[in-house]
């Protein structure tokens, strides 16, 4: 049985053109669209655009991070997928935050609140979601980090994490704790462990050595990547790789491109033996 997975940090549903000069006070405060010869910076609600791109992409399971909670149901509907959202941080007074984000996404930015969202497509090779678990990986400062653990009818288990950013020591703690928790939870079932790990194999090779040698989680995306799809108990048919930048762009009628997120999606294809595995006692 083969399936395709993607991991994508949605940048809280915002666009991110390659020209940094398009991010200026006119855009952020006055919401005036900025343009250069190739791209636009729009600072508006892009829920429909993210749904359009995700719905058109080929995947069986999607691991999304920095997903606005208000995006969960629309993305699931557009993609014909079952959702498993786990709230992360800054989600108090959620309706007020969501309203502010609809008006000015770039001004509130991550203050809207976020979630890790796993989507499993109906009718795909993985089958339906049969178990959803939430695990708090880090509490307290700088902010809460949580992991979504999703078990599918095929037996494949999925762990979706966004580790602490800008603090490599905390990111290392997050990732190693999450690896331990998810491998115990999955038991002998095939496991896909991914997301925005905020660690680069080229800078922190020891962490990825532990992930492979201690937990059997292999094949990070690239030496300089922070978004990964690590696997255990599966054959890697197509190694995880980042999409070219233009593949997360939508072309506007005026010919300018709208580039979604400041992260490129990562995709990979995996294969497992047929038939579900049995979770360990106490984890069902």
RAVEN-V551600 format. One record per pair of residues at least 24 apart in sequence whose C-alpha atoms are under 6 Angstrom apart, sorted by the first residue. I is the first residue (numbers start at 0). J is the second residue. If there is no record, write none. Layout:
I;J
I;J
This chain:
0;270
0;271
0;273
1;269
1;270
2;59
2;268
2;269
3;58
3;59
3;267
3;268
4;58
4;59
4;60
4;61
4;266
4;267
5;61
5;265
5;266
6;61
6;62
6;63
6;194
6;264
6;265
7;63
7;264
8;63
8;64
8;65
8;262
9;65
9;66
9;260
10;65
10;260
11;65
11;66
11;67
13;260
14;258
14;259
14;260
15;258
15;259
15;260
15;261
16;258
27;105
27;106
37;255
38;255
38;256
39;257
42;105
44;101
50;74
50;77
54;78
59;119
59;120
59;123
60;118
60;119
61;117
61;118
62;117
62;159
63;115
63;116
64;115
65;113
65;114
66;113
66;114
67;113
68;113
79;120
80;118
80;119
80;120
80;121
81;118
81;119
82;117
82;118
83;116
83;117
84;115
84;116
85;114
85;115
85;147
86;114
87;113
87;114
87;143
87;144
87;145
88;112
88;143
125;153
126;152
126;153
127;151
127;152
136;173
153;275
154;275
154;276
155;189
155;190
156;190
157;190
157;191
157;192
158;192
159;193
159;194
160;194
161;194
161;195
161;196
162;196
162;197
164;197
186;278
186;279
188;276
189;231
189;232
190;230
190;231
191;229
191;230
192;228
192;229
192;230
193;227
193;228
193;229
194;226
194;227
195;225
195;226
196;225
196;226
197;225
198;225
199;223
199;224
199;225
233;270
233;271
234;269
234;270
235;269
236;268
236;269
237;267
237;268
238;267
239;266
239;267
240;265
240;266
241;265
